[in-house]
Amino acid sequence: MGDVMVDVHHVHKSFGPLEVLCGVDLQVRAGEVTVILGPSGSGKSTLLRTINHLEKVDRGWIGIDGELIGYRSHRGRLHELKEKEVRRQRTHVGFVFQNFNLFPHLTVLDNLVEAPVSALRRPRGEAQAAAHRLLERVGLSDKAGAYPRQLSGGQQQRVAIARALALEPKVLLFDEPTSALDPELVGEVLDVIKDLARAGTTMIIVTHEIGFAREVADTVVFMDGGTVVEQGPPAAVLDDPQHVRTRAFLSKVL
């Protein structure tokens, strides 16, 4: 495994009086897959959204590949970056949402081409060729001309993964990528993510799929109450959890 790719340092985040993240520390090394588990309201999704600055942190900082996200450091103080610079940083962080978030008025191919052309200024022909390769990778090469409404939920989520990959990000974030799918469609999406893991893609995945976490994760992180309660290899956290809150959660879901 490589050097630290994602470095979350003592991150706090509140919404009004509700503190959602309470000093979270997390490191993800290049090429590793980190799976985050925890009950609803534990801060998992908020943590993901701070990593690509969809949510601003109140205290602490986040770095990706050695670069501060959303801020620059000057004389020991953090200064927020302009939105244009934040958008540039987000091109390095792919985000796959629960509900696909595809553009309904664009074909599958154009959903993949839009960001590389507009954000990275790639020639359209080059972006289209890359998009066709990505659609083949996720098993949807025959759907380039379809619109999202013509696809199943599993197919839409595979398109969303391909779209995230189109920017060649340094890290991929998944926020419960199978939670909006019918049970029979979950496997096709998890198979794509497993293939990415085998290829050495750095990923942080929030999921409730315990069996999948056991199979694909290098590190399992259990969050509760806005903190990281326990983390380690899947065999340690899932089979021999040390913290009472981890044991209580797993007893309900296994």
C-alpha positions as CSV (number, residue, x, y, z in Angstrom):
1,M,0.0,0.0,0.0
2,G,1.1,3.5,-0.7
3,D,1.4,6.7,1.3
4,V,-1.6,8.4,3.1
5,M,-4.1,9.6,0.4
6,V,-6.9,10.9,2.7
7,D,-6.0,12.5,6.0
8,V,-8.9,13.5,8.3
9,H,-7.5,15.4,11.3
10,H,-9.7,16.1,14.4
11,V,-12.7,17.2,12.3
12,H,-15.7,18.8,14.0
13,K,-19.0,19.6,12.3
14,S,-22.2,20.9,13.8
15,F,-25.6,21.8,12.4
16,G,-27.0,24.4,14.8
17,P,-26.7,23.0,18.3
18,L,-26.3,19.4,17.0
19,E,-22.7,18.3,16.9
20,V,-22.5,15.6,14.1
21,L,-18.8,15.1,14.0
22,C,-16.9,15.2,17.3
23,G,-13.2,15.3,16.5
24,V,-12.9,12.6,13.8
25,D,-9.4,11.3,12.9
26,L,-9.0,8.9,9.9
27,Q,-6.3,8.0,7.5
28,V,-6.7,6.1,4.3
29,R,-3.6,5.0,2.4
30,A,-3.4,5.0,-1.4
31,G,-4.9,1.8,-2.9
32,E,-6.8,0.9,0.3
33,V,-10.5,0.4,0.7
34,T,-12.0,1.7,3.9
35,V,-15.6,0.8,4.8
36,I,-17.4,2.9,7.4
37,L,-20.2,1.2,9.4
38,G,-22.5,2.6,12.1
39,P,-26.1,3.4,13.0
40,S,-28.1,6.1,11.4
41,G,-27.2,9.5,12.7
42,S,-23.6,8.4,13.6
43,G,-22.0,11.0,11.2
44,K,-21.0,8.6,8.4
45,S,-22.5,10.5,5.5
46,T,-21.5,13.9,6.9
47,L,-17.9,12.8,7.2
48,L,-18.0,11.8,3.5
49,R,-19.4,15.2,2.5
50,T,-16.7,17.0,4.4
51,I,-14.0,15.1,2.6
52,N,-14.9,16.7,-0.7
53,H,-16.0,20.0,1.0
54,L,-19.7,19.6,0.2
55,E,-19.9,20.4,4.0
56,K,-17.4,22.8,5.5
57,V,-15.7,21.7,8.7
58,D,-16.0,23.8,11.8
59,R,-12.6,22.7,13.2
60,G,-9.9,20.4,12.1
61,W,-8.8,19.8,8.5
62,I,-8.8,17.3,5.7
63,G,-6.0,16.6,3.2
64,I,-6.0,14.6,0.0
65,D,-2.7,13.5,-1.4
66,G,-1.0,16.2,0.7
67,E,-3.3,19.0,-0.3
68,L,-5.6,20.7,2.1
69,I,-9.3,20.5,1.0
70,G,-11.3,23.7,1.0
71,Y,-8.6,25.8,2.6
72,R,-5.1,27.1,2.4
73,S,-2.7,27.5,5.3
74,H,-1.1,30.9,5.8
75,R,0.9,31.8,8.9
76,G,-0.7,29.1,10.9
77,R,-4.3,29.9,10.1
78,L,-6.7,28.3,7.6
79,H,-8.3,30.5,4.9
80,E,-11.2,29.2,2.8
81,L,-10.6,28.8,-0.9
82,K,-12.7,30.4,-3.5
83,E,-15.4,28.3,-5.0
84,K,-13.5,27.9,-8.3
85,E,-10.5,26.4,-6.5
86,V,-12.8,24.1,-4.5
87,R,-14.4,22.9,-7.7
88,R,-10.9,22.1,-9.1
89,Q,-10.2,20.1,-5.9
90,R,-13.4,18.1,-6.3
91,T,-12.3,16.8,-9.6
92,H,-9.9,14.6,-7.6
93,V,-12.6,13.2,-5.4
94,G,-15.3,11.1,-7.1
95,F,-18.6,10.9,-5.2
96,V,-21.2,8.2,-5.8
97,F,-24.5,9.1,-4.1
98,Q,-27.4,6.9,-2.8
99,N,-29.8,8.1,-5.4
100,F,-27.6,8.2,-8.5
101,N,-27.9,12.0,-9.2
102,L,-27.6,11.5,-13.0
103,F,-28.7,14.3,-15.3
104,P,-32.1,13.0,-16.6
105,H,-32.0,15.1,-19.8
106,L,-28.7,13.7,-20.9
107,T,-27.9,10.3,-22.4
108,V,-25.7,7.9,-20.5
109,L,-22.8,8.8,-22.6
110,D,-23.3,12.5,-22.2
111,N,-23.6,12.0,-18.4
112,L,-20.0,10.7,-18.5
113,V,-18.7,13.3,-20.9
114,E,-20.1,16.4,-19.3
115,A,-17.6,16.8,-16.4
116,P,-14.4,16.0,-18.3
117,V,-15.3,18.5,-21.0
118,S,-16.5,21.3,-18.8
119,A,-14.3,20.9,-15.7
120,L,-11.1,19.5,-17.2
121,R,-11.4,21.0,-20.7
122,R,-10.8,17.7,-22.4
123,P,-11.6,17.5,-26.1
124,R,-15.1,16.0,-26.5
125,G,-13.9,13.2,-28.8
126,E,-11.3,12.1,-26.3
127,A,-13.8,12.3,-23.4
128,Q,-16.3,10.2,-25.4
129,A,-13.7,7.5,-26.2
130,A,-12.9,7.3,-22.5
131,A,-16.6,7.2,-21.6
132,H,-17.1,4.2,-23.9
133,R,-14.2,2.4,-22.2
134,L,-15.7,3.1,-18.8
135,L,-19.2,1.9,-19.8
136,E,-17.6,-1.4,-21.0
137,R,-15.8,-1.6,-17.7
138,V,-19.1,-1.4,-15.7
139,G,-20.9,-3.7,-18.2
140,L,-23.1,-1.1,-19.9
141,S,-21.5,-0.6,-23.3
142,D,-24.8,-1.2,-24.9
143,K,-26.5,1.7,-23.0
144,A,-24.5,4.7,-24.2
145,G,-27.5,6.2,-26.0
146,A,-30.1,5.5,-23.3
147,Y,-31.5,8.0,-20.9
148,P,-31.4,7.4,-17.1
149,R,-35.2,6.8,-17.0
150,Q,-34.8,3.8,-19.3
151,L,-32.4,2.0,-16.9
152,S,-32.9,0.0,-13.8
153,G,-31.7,1.3,-10.5
154,G,-28.7,-1.0,-10.6
155,Q,-27.8,0.2,-14.1
156,Q,-28.2,3.8,-13.1
157,Q,-25.8,3.3,-10.1
158,R,-23.2,1.6,-12.4
159,V,-23.5,4.7,-14.7
160,A,-23.0,6.9,-11.7
161,I,-19.8,5.0,-10.8
162,A,-18.5,5.3,-14.3
163,R,-19.3,9.0,-14.3
164,A,-17.3,9.4,-11.1
165,L,-14.4,7.5,-12.7
166,A,-14.5,9.7,-15.8
167,L,-12.6,12.4,-13.9
168,E,-9.8,9.9,-13.0
169,P,-10.1,10.8,-9.3
170,K,-7.5,10.1,-6.6
171,V,-10.2,8.7,-4.3
172,L,-13.8,7.5,-4.7
173,L,-16.4,8.1,-2.0
174,F,-19.5,6.0,-1.9
175,D,-22.5,7.0,0.3
176,E,-24.6,3.8,0.8
177,P,-24.4,3.0,-2.9
178,T,-26.9,0.1,-2.7
179,S,-29.5,1.5,-0.2
180,A,-31.9,2.8,-2.9
181,L,-31.8,-0.5,-4.9
182,D,-34.1,-3.4,-4.9
183,P,-32.4,-6.4,-3.3
184,E,-31.9,-8.3,-6.6
185,L,-30.0,-5.4,-8.0
186,V,-27.5,-4.9,-5.2
187,G,-25.1,-7.6,-6.4
188,E,-24.4,-6.0,-9.8
189,V,-23.3,-2.8,-8.1
190,L,-21.2,-4.4,-5.5
191,D,-19.5,-6.5,-8.2
192,V,-18.3,-3.3,-9.9
193,I,-17.0,-1.9,-6.6
194,K,-15.1,-5.2,-5.9
195,D,-13.5,-4.9,-9.4
196,L,-12.4,-1.4,-8.5
197,A,-10.9,-2.7,-5.3
198,R,-9.0,-5.4,-7.1
199,A,-7.6,-2.7,-9.4
200,G,-6.2,-0.7,-6.5
201,T,-8.7,2.2,-6.4
202,T,-8.6,4.2,-3.2
203,M,-12.1,4.1,-1.8
204,I,-14.1,5.1,1.3
205,I,-17.5,3.4,1.4
206,V,-20.4,4.0,3.7
207,T,-22.5,0.9,3.7
208,H,-24.7,-1.5,5.7
209,E,-23.6,-4.5,3.7
210,I,-21.6,-6.3,6.3
211,G,-20.7,-9.3,4.1
212,F,-19.4,-6.9,1.4
213,A,-17.4,-5.0,4.0
214,R,-15.8,-8.3,5.1
215,E,-14.9,-9.2,1.5
216,V,-13.6,-5.9,0.1
217,A,-12.3,-3.7,3.0
218,D,-8.7,-3.3,4.1
219,T,-10.0,-1.3,7.1
220,V,-13.4,-1.3,8.7
221,V,-14.3,1.8,10.7
222,F,-17.2,1.8,13.2
223,M,-18.7,5.2,13.9
224,D,-21.2,6.1,16.6
225,G,-22.2,9.5,18.1
226,G,-20.0,11.4,15.7
227,T,-16.8,9.7,16.6
228,V,-14.7,6.8,15.4
229,V,-15.3,4.1,18.1
230,E,-13.2,1.3,16.6
231,Q,-11.2,0.5,13.5
232,G,-9.0,-2.2,12.1
233,P,-9.0,-5.2,9.7
234,P,-12.4,-6.7,8.9
235,A,-11.6,-9.9,10.9
236,A,-10.8,-7.9,14.0
237,V,-13.7,-5.4,13.9
238,L,-16.4,-7.7,12.6
239,D,-15.4,-11.0,14.3
240,D,-13.8,-9.8,17.5
241,P,-15.0,-6.2,18.3
242,Q,-13.5,-4.7,21.4
243,H,-15.9,-1.9,22.1
244,V,-19.4,-2.5,23.6
245,R,-21.0,-0.1,21.1
246,T,-19.5,-2.1,18.1
247,R,-20.7,-5.4,19.6
248,A,-24.2,-4.0,20.2
249,F,-24.5,-2.8,16.6
250,L,-23.1,-6.0,15.0
251,S,-25.4,-8.1,17.2
252,K,-28.4,-6.4,15.5
253,V,-27.2,-6.6,11.9
254,L,-25.4,-9.9,11.6
